[in-house]
Amino acid sequence: MTVPRTICLGFLTVIAIGTVLLMLPFATSSGEWNQFIVALFTATSAVCVTGHIVVDTATYFSPLGQVIILLLIQVGGLGYMTANTFLIILLGRKFNLREKIAIQQALDRQGIQGARQLVRSIFGLTLLFEITGIIVLWFVFQGQFSPQQSLWFALFHSISAWNNAGFSLFSDNLIGFQMSVPLNFMISALIIFGGIGYEVIFEFYTWMRECLKLWANPGRLARKAALMNFSLNFKIVTSTTAVLLILGTVAFFFTETRSPQEFDIFSTSQQILLAWFQSVTARTAGFNTIDIGSMANGALVITIALMFIGGSPGGTAGGIKTTTLRILTGITKSTLRGKENVLLYERQVPTSLILKAVAVTVGSFFMVILSTTFIAISEPDIDFIKILFEVVSAFATVGLSTGITASLSIISKVLLIITMFVGRVGVLLLMGAVIGDPRPTSVHYPEENLLVG
């Protein structure tokens, strides 16, 4: 039982438990037994923090069923190993080496030191952001619902947004609140910080703490603060995230929101708000304030590209990740300039990371192509762009849909379930679980050139 196998089987176990619970009569609003495929699809979507649905969460599931979905989202967002490790901490048991390595692989960290403190910090950070979201959203929902309903809606959507899940208790998702500035920016903030990675947030917190110390006593801490530099991971994640958010907003503003059929009723500032939220939610969140099914093909292609890139490592987002994108662009830049090394912010990227980035991209590409091909064969009457959109959304654990999910055949739904699972655990980790740990070898083969390009 290797670490990758432990992680994969852990996710499968949580999905199985969630499926059984969602099948029981008390989980549905009708009080009848739920269909197996509906329960399995919903449980997988919740644990994989995707947000794809085949039934309306707001009306199909009972309040207890919605609570089960929310718990699955929280466990899935934290990750099986993180949630399991927190239980170990509560029980007072010490970590063994295997558990430390599992945390390191699950969170994509460089070392195994400080695993216990890291898990505590992750839970504390999660509670801080989710409680903040609950408070802000509670005031937003109070204008239309009772205090009890407002609190429940705020709790559900705050947890769903922080974990980049995209599940909503409104039948039209968040279209009814598309012009609510507090809701748009609170949901956006939860999505961005939830998908940017815990390590980045912790590093920024450390920098802020040092700045406050410097402000309080500049003489003693001036040299220490001056020597503090952000890590390469922090620089790449923050800069790439900012660029993608801005470019996404501009692209949506000049494509989708320019459509005279639907957006003439909005002012320029309101159109910018719609474009901003769509740019944010395409980064593996799954909420929507416009009708995805009525989007133009250009906007769908932009969304597919943003979904495939996804968020950042170590967070609740999916996709190939922002760091992978920067390494790939760095490879291209170095090749065009005739250089043999990949440099990012005056730092050389190790060959092992370059190989990992290429492997993640190629594996993700083939997974999307295979799923799209099989679903296209199974659903010949559905437009190809909508099928591709659905598959990329599932693989990148986004959950945005053009409205075809519920009408898909059982075979296509099973394919989407597999795609969501692969996207959540990761292509490399899944292959490691299937193949097993690599065996060391002392054999080295001669090099030979071949034609490329």
C-alpha positions as CSV (number, residue, x, y, z in Angstrom):
1,M,0.0,0.0,0.0
2,T,2.0,2.9,-1.3
3,V,1.2,6.6,-0.5
4,P,-0.5,7.3,-3.8
5,R,-2.6,4.3,-3.4
6,T,-3.6,5.3,0.1
7,I,-4.6,8.8,-1.1
8,C,-6.6,7.4,-4.1
9,L,-8.4,4.7,-2.0
10,G,-9.1,7.4,0.7
11,F,-11.0,9.5,-1.8
12,L,-12.8,6.5,-3.2
13,T,-13.9,5.5,0.3
14,V,-15.3,9.0,1.0
15,I,-17.1,8.9,-2.3
16,A,-18.6,5.5,-1.5
17,I,-19.8,6.6,1.9
18,G,-21.3,9.8,0.4
19,T,-23.0,7.8,-2.3
20,V,-24.6,5.5,0.2
21,L,-25.8,8.4,2.4
22,L,-27.2,10.3,-0.6
23,M,-29.1,7.2,-1.7
24,L,-31.1,7.0,1.6
25,P,-34.7,8.4,1.6
26,F,-33.9,11.1,4.2
27,A,-31.4,12.7,1.7
28,T,-34.1,13.5,-0.9
29,S,-36.8,16.0,-0.6
30,S,-39.4,13.5,-1.8
31,G,-38.5,11.0,0.9
32,E,-37.9,8.3,-1.6
33,W,-34.7,6.2,-2.4
34,N,-32.4,8.1,-4.6
35,Q,-31.1,6.7,-7.9
36,F,-27.6,5.2,-7.6
37,I,-26.2,7.1,-10.6
38,V,-27.5,10.4,-9.2
39,A,-26.1,9.7,-5.7
40,L,-22.7,8.6,-7.1
41,F,-22.4,11.5,-9.5
42,T,-23.3,14.0,-6.8
43,A,-21.0,12.5,-4.2
44,T,-18.1,12.4,-6.6
45,S,-18.7,16.0,-7.7
46,A,-18.8,17.1,-4.0
47,V,-15.7,15.2,-2.9
48,C,-13.8,16.2,-6.0
49,V,-15.1,19.8,-5.3
50,T,-16.3,20.0,-8.9
51,G,-19.8,21.3,-8.7
52,H,-21.3,19.3,-11.6
53,I,-24.9,18.4,-10.9
54,V,-27.4,16.2,-12.7
55,V,-30.3,17.3,-10.4
56,D,-31.1,20.6,-8.8
57,T,-29.4,20.7,-5.4
58,A,-31.8,23.2,-4.0
59,T,-35.0,21.3,-4.7
60,Y,-34.0,17.6,-5.2
61,F,-32.1,17.1,-1.9
62,S,-33.6,17.5,1.6
63,P,-31.9,19.8,4.1
64,L,-30.1,16.7,5.6
65,G,-29.0,15.7,2.1
66,Q,-27.6,19.2,1.6
67,V,-25.7,18.9,4.9
68,I,-24.2,15.6,3.6
69,I,-23.1,17.3,0.4
70,L,-21.6,20.2,2.4
71,L,-19.6,17.8,4.5
72,L,-18.3,16.0,1.4
73,I,-17.3,19.3,0.0
74,Q,-15.3,20.2,3.1
75,V,-13.5,16.9,3.3
76,G,-12.8,16.9,-0.5
77,G,-11.5,20.5,-0.4
78,L,-9.2,19.8,2.5
79,G,-8.1,16.6,0.9
80,Y,-8.4,13.1,2.4
81,M,-5.0,13.0,3.9
82,T,-5.3,16.5,5.5
83,A,-8.7,15.6,7.0
84,N,-7.4,12.2,8.2
85,T,-4.3,13.8,9.7
86,F,-6.4,16.3,11.6
87,L,-8.3,13.4,13.2
88,I,-5.0,11.9,14.2
89,I,-4.0,15.2,15.8
90,L,-7.4,15.3,17.7
91,L,-6.7,11.7,18.9
92,G,-3.3,12.8,20.2
93,R,-1.4,10.2,18.2
94,K,2.0,10.9,16.7
95,F,2.7,10.9,13.0
96,N,4.7,8.1,11.5
97,L,7.0,8.6,8.4
98,R,4.4,7.3,6.0
99,E,1.8,9.8,7.1
100,K,4.3,12.7,6.8
101,I,5.2,11.6,3.3
102,A,1.5,11.3,2.4
103,I,0.9,14.9,3.6
104,Q,3.9,16.1,1.6
105,Q,2.6,14.5,-1.6
106,A,-1.0,15.4,-1.0
107,L,-0.1,19.1,-0.5
108,D,2.7,19.1,-3.0
109,R,5.3,20.3,-0.5
110,Q,9.1,20.2,-0.8
111,G,9.8,18.6,2.6
112,I,8.1,16.5,5.3
113,Q,9.1,18.7,8.4
114,G,6.3,20.5,10.3
115,A,3.4,18.4,9.0
116,R,1.5,18.6,12.3
117,Q,1.8,22.4,12.5
118,L,0.9,22.7,8.8
119,V,-2.3,20.8,9.1
120,R,-3.3,22.9,12.2
121,S,-2.6,26.0,10.2
122,I,-4.6,24.8,7.3
123,F,-7.6,24.2,9.4
124,G,-7.3,27.5,11.2
125,L,-6.9,29.3,7.9
126,T,-9.9,27.5,6.5
127,L,-12.1,28.5,9.5
128,L,-11.0,32.1,9.3
129,F,-11.9,32.5,5.6
130,E,-15.1,30.5,5.8
131,I,-16.4,32.4,8.9
132,T,-15.6,35.7,7.2
133,G,-17.5,34.6,4.2
134,I,-20.5,33.5,6.3
135,I,-20.7,36.9,8.1
136,V,-20.6,38.9,4.8
137,L,-23.0,36.6,2.9
138,W,-25.4,36.5,5.8
139,F,-25.9,40.3,5.5
140,V,-26.4,39.9,1.8
141,F,-29.0,37.2,2.0
142,Q,-30.9,38.8,4.9
143,G,-32.5,41.3,2.5
144,Q,-34.5,38.4,0.9
145,F,-34.7,35.6,3.4
146,S,-35.3,34.9,7.0
147,P,-32.4,35.1,9.5
148,Q,-32.3,31.3,9.7
149,Q,-32.4,30.8,6.0
150,S,-29.8,33.5,5.4
151,L,-27.4,31.9,7.9
152,W,-27.8,28.5,6.2
153,F,-27.3,29.9,2.7
154,A,-24.3,31.9,3.9
155,L,-22.8,28.8,5.5
156,F,-23.3,26.6,2.5
157,H,-22.1,29.1,-0.2
158,S,-19.1,30.2,1.9
159,I,-17.8,26.7,2.3
160,S,-18.6,25.9,-1.3
161,A,-16.7,29.0,-2.5
162,W,-13.6,28.5,-0.3
163,N,-13.3,24.9,-1.5
164,N,-13.9,26.0,-5.1
165,A,-16.8,23.6,-5.3
166,G,-19.5,25.7,-7.1
167,F,-22.5,24.0,-5.5
168,S,-25.4,26.4,-4.9
169,L,-28.7,26.3,-3.1
170,F,-30.3,28.4,-5.7
171,S,-31.7,26.9,-8.8
172,D,-30.2,29.6,-11.0
173,N,-26.9,29.4,-9.1
174,L,-25.9,33.1,-8.4
175,I,-27.7,34.7,-11.4
176,G,-30.2,36.2,-9.0
177,F,-27.4,38.1,-7.2
178,Q,-25.4,39.0,-10.3
179,M,-25.5,42.8,-9.4
180,S,-24.8,42.3,-5.7
181,V,-21.3,43.9,-5.3
182,P,-20.7,42.5,-1.7
183,L,-21.6,38.9,-2.8
184,N,-19.6,39.1,-6.0
185,F,-16.4,40.3,-4.3
186,M,-16.8,38.0,-1.2
187,I,-17.3,34.9,-3.4
188,S,-14.5,36.0,-5.6
189,A,-12.2,36.5,-2.7
190,L,-13.0,33.1,-1.3
191,I,-12.4,31.4,-4.7
192,I,-9.1,33.2,-5.3
193,F,-7.6,32.6,-1.8
194,G,-9.0,29.1,-1.7
195,G,-7.3,28.2,-5.0
196,I,-4.1,30.1,-4.6
197,G,-2.5,27.6,-2.2
198,Y,-2.0,27.5,1.5
199,E,1.8,28.0,1.3
200,V,1.3,31.3,-0.6
201,I,-1.1,32.6,2.0
202,F,1.2,31.5,4.9
203,E,4.2,33.2,3.2
204,F,2.3,36.4,2.7
205,Y,1.2,36.3,6.4
206,T,4.8,35.9,7.5
207,W,5.8,38.9,5.3
208,M,3.0,41.0,6.8
209,R,4.0,40.1,10.3
210,E,7.6,41.1,9.6
211,C,6.5,44.4,8.2
212,L,4.5,45.2,11.3
213,K,7.5,44.4,13.5
214,L,9.6,46.7,11.3
215,W,7.0,49.5,11.6
216,A,7.0,49.0,15.4
217,N,10.8,48.9,15.8
218,P,12.6,49.8,12.6
219,G,16.1,50.0,14.0
220,R,16.3,46.4,15.3
221,L,14.5,44.6,12.5
222,A,15.4,46.7,9.5
223,R,18.2,44.4,8.2
224,K,16.1,41.2,8.8
225,A,13.1,42.6,6.9
226,A,15.3,43.9,4.1
227,L,16.8,40.4,3.6
228,M,13.4,38.7,3.4
229,N,12.6,37.7,-0.1
230,F,9.5,35.9,-1.4
231,S,10.0,32.4,-2.7
232,L,9.9,31.5,-6.4
233,N,6.6,29.7,-5.9
234,F,5.0,32.8,-4.3
235,K,6.2,35.1,-7.2
236,I,5.0,32.7,-9.9
237,V,1.6,31.9,-8.3
238,T,0.7,35.5,-7.5
239,S,1.9,37.1,-10.7
240,T,0.3,34.4,-13.0
241,T,-3.0,34.5,-11.0
242,A,-3.2,38.3,-11.4
243,V,-2.4,38.2,-15.1
244,L,-4.9,35.4,-15.8
245,L,-7.7,37.2,-13.8
246,I,-7.1,40.5,-15.7
247,L,-6.8,38.9,-19.1
248,G,-9.9,36.8,-18.4
249,T,-11.9,39.8,-17.4
250,V,-10.8,41.8,-20.5
251,A,-11.5,38.8,-22.8
252,F,-15.0,38.2,-21.4
253,F,-15.8,41.9,-21.5
254,F,-15.0,42.1,-25.2
255,T,-16.7,38.8,-26.1
256,E,-19.6,37.7,-24.0
257,T,-20.7,40.9,-22.3
258,R,-20.7,42.7,-25.6
259,S,-23.6,40.6,-26.8
260,P,-26.5,43.0,-27.6
261,Q,-29.1,40.3,-27.1
262,E,-28.5,39.9,-23.3
263,F,-26.3,42.6,-22.0
264,D,-27.6,45.8,-23.4
265,I,-29.6,46.3,-20.2
266,F,-26.4,46.5,-18.1
267,S,-24.2,49.6,-17.7
268,T,-20.5,49.4,-18.4
269,S,-19.6,49.0,-14.8
270,Q,-22.1,46.2,-14.4
271,Q,-20.7,44.4,-17.5
272,I,-17.2,44.7,-16.0
273,L,-18.5,43.1,-12.8
274,L,-20.1,40.2,-14.8
275,A,-16.8,39.7,-16.7
276,W,-14.7,39.8,-13.6
277,F,-16.8,37.2,-11.8
278,Q,-16.8,34.9,-14.9
279,S,-13.0,35.2,-15.1
280,V,-12.7,34.3,-11.4
281,T,-15.1,31.4,-11.4
282,A,-13.6,29.8,-14.5
283,R,-10.5,29.2,-12.3
284,T,-12.1,25.9,-11.0
285,A,-14.9,27.5,-8.9
286,G,-18.1,26.6,-10.8
287,F,-20.4,29.5,-9.7
288,N,-22.0,31.6,-12.4
289,T,-23.8,34.9,-12.6
290,I,-24.7,34.5,-16.3
291,D,-26.3,31.7,-18.3
292,I,-23.4,29.5,-19.5
293,G,-25.6,27.8,-22.0
294,S,-26.2,31.0,-23.9
295,M,-22.6,32.0,-24.1
296,A,-21.0,32.6,-27.5
297,N,-18.4,30.1,-28.8
298,G,-15.6,32.6,-28.3
299,A,-16.4,33.0,-24.6
300,L,-16.7,29.2,-24.3
301,V,-13.2,28.7,-25.7
302,I,-11.8,31.3,-23.3
303,T,-13.5,29.6,-20.4
304,I,-12.2,26.2,-21.5
305,A,-8.6,27.6,-21.6
306,L,-8.9,29.2,-18.1
307,M,-10.5,26.0,-16.7
308,F,-7.7,23.8,-18.1
309,I,-5.1,26.0,-16.5
310,G,-6.9,26.1,-13.2
311,G,-5.6,27.4,-9.9
312,S,-2.4,26.9,-8.0
313,P,-0.8,23.9,-6.2
314,G,-1.5,23.3,-2.6
315,G,-5.0,24.8,-2.7
316,T,-8.5,23.6,-3.4
317,A,-8.4,24.3,-7.2
318,G,-7.8,21.9,-10.1
319,G,-6.4,22.1,-13.6
320,I,-2.8,21.8,-14.6
321,K,-2.0,24.7,-12.2
322,T,-0.4,28.1,-12.7
323,T,3.1,26.9,-11.9
324,T,2.9,24.3,-14.7
325,L,1.9,27.0,-17.2
326,R,4.8,29.2,-16.2
327,I,7.3,26.4,-16.5
328,L,5.9,25.5,-20.0
329,T,6.1,29.1,-21.1
330,G,9.6,29.3,-19.6
331,I,10.6,26.2,-21.7
332,T,9.3,27.8,-24.8
333,K,11.0,31.1,-24.1
334,S,14.4,29.4,-23.4
335,T,14.1,27.2,-26.6
336,L,13.3,30.2,-28.8
337,R,16.3,32.0,-27.4
338,G,18.6,29.0,-27.9
339,K,19.2,28.5,-24.2
340,E,19.5,25.1,-22.4
341,N,18.3,26.2,-19.0
342,V,14.8,27.4,-17.9
343,L,15.0,30.6,-15.8
344,L,12.2,32.2,-13.8
345,Y,12.8,35.3,-11.8
346,E,16.6,34.7,-12.0
347,R,16.2,31.2,-10.7
348,Q,17.0,28.0,-12.6
349,V,14.2,25.5,-12.7
350,P,15.3,21.9,-11.9
351,T,15.1,19.3,-14.7
352,S,12.8,17.2,-12.5
353,L,10.2,19.9,-12.3
354,I,10.4,20.5,-16.0
355,L,9.7,16.8,-16.6
356,K,6.9,16.9,-14.1
357,A,5.2,19.9,-15.7
358,V,5.4,18.3,-19.2
359,A,4.1,15.0,-17.8
360,V,1.2,16.7,-16.1
361,T,0.2,18.7,-19.2
362,V,0.5,15.7,-21.6
363,G,-1.4,13.4,-19.2
364,S,-4.1,16.0,-18.7
365,F,-4.4,16.6,-22.4
366,F,-4.8,12.9,-23.2
367,M,-7.3,12.4,-20.4
368,V,-9.5,15.3,-21.8
369,I,-9.2,14.0,-25.4
370,L,-10.1,10.4,-24.4
371,S,-13.2,11.5,-22.3
372,T,-14.3,13.9,-25.0
373,T,-14.0,11.3,-27.7
374,F,-16.0,8.6,-25.9
375,I,-18.7,11.0,-24.8
376,A,-18.9,12.5,-28.4
377,I,-19.4,8.9,-29.7
378,S,-22.0,8.3,-27.0
379,E,-23.8,11.6,-27.5
380,P,-23.8,12.3,-31.3
381,D,-26.6,14.9,-31.1
382,I,-24.8,17.3,-28.8
383,D,-22.4,20.0,-30.1
384,F,-18.8,19.1,-29.8
385,I,-17.9,22.4,-28.1
386,K,-20.4,21.7,-25.4
387,I,-19.0,18.2,-24.8
388,L,-15.4,19.5,-24.7
389,F,-16.6,22.3,-22.3
390,E,-18.2,19.7,-20.0
391,V,-15.2,17.4,-20.0
392,V,-12.6,20.1,-19.3
393,S,-14.9,21.5,-16.6
394,A,-15.1,18.0,-15.0
395,F,-11.3,17.3,-15.3
396,A,-10.3,20.8,-13.9
397,T,-12.9,20.3,-11.1
398,V,-14.7,23.5,-12.1
399,G,-18.4,22.5,-12.4
400,L,-19.5,25.1,-15.0
401,S,-21.9,23.5,-17.5
402,T,-23.7,24.6,-20.6
403,G,-26.8,22.7,-19.3
404,I,-26.2,19.2,-20.9
405,T,-25.1,17.3,-17.8
406,A,-28.6,16.1,-16.8
407,S,-29.5,14.9,-20.3
408,L,-26.3,12.8,-20.8
409,S,-26.6,9.0,-20.9
410,I,-25.5,6.8,-18.0
411,I,-22.3,5.9,-19.9
412,S,-21.4,9.6,-20.4
413,K,-22.1,10.3,-16.7
414,V,-19.8,7.5,-15.6
415,L,-17.1,8.9,-17.9
416,L,-17.5,12.3,-16.3
417,I,-17.3,10.7,-12.8
418,I,-14.0,9.1,-13.8
419,T,-12.8,12.4,-15.2
420,M,-13.7,14.3,-12.1
421,F,-11.8,11.7,-9.9
422,V,-8.7,11.8,-12.1
423,G,-8.7,15.6,-12.1
424,R,-9.0,15.7,-8.3
425,V,-6.3,13.3,-7.3
426,G,-4.0,14.3,-10.2
427,V,-2.8,12.4,-13.2
428,L,0.7,11.7,-11.8
429,L,-0.5,10.6,-8.4
430,L,-3.1,8.3,-10.0
431,M,-0.4,6.8,-12.3
432,G,1.8,6.3,-9.3
433,A,-1.0,4.5,-7.5
434,V,-1.5,2.2,-10.5
435,I,2.2,1.5,-11.4
436,G,3.6,1.6,-7.9
437,D,6.8,3.2,-6.6
438,P,9.6,3.5,-9.2
439,R,12.5,1.0,-8.8
440,P,16.0,2.5,-8.8
441,T,18.2,1.4,-11.7
442,S,21.9,1.8,-12.4
443,V,21.5,1.2,-16.2
444,H,22.2,4.3,-18.4
445,Y,21.6,4.3,-22.1
446,P,23.4,6.2,-24.8
447,E,22.0,9.5,-26.1
448,E,20.9,10.0,-29.7
449,N,19.4,13.0,-31.5
450,L,16.1,13.0,-33.4
451,L,14.2,15.6,-35.4
452,V,11.8,17.8,-33.4
453,G,9.5,20.5,-34.7
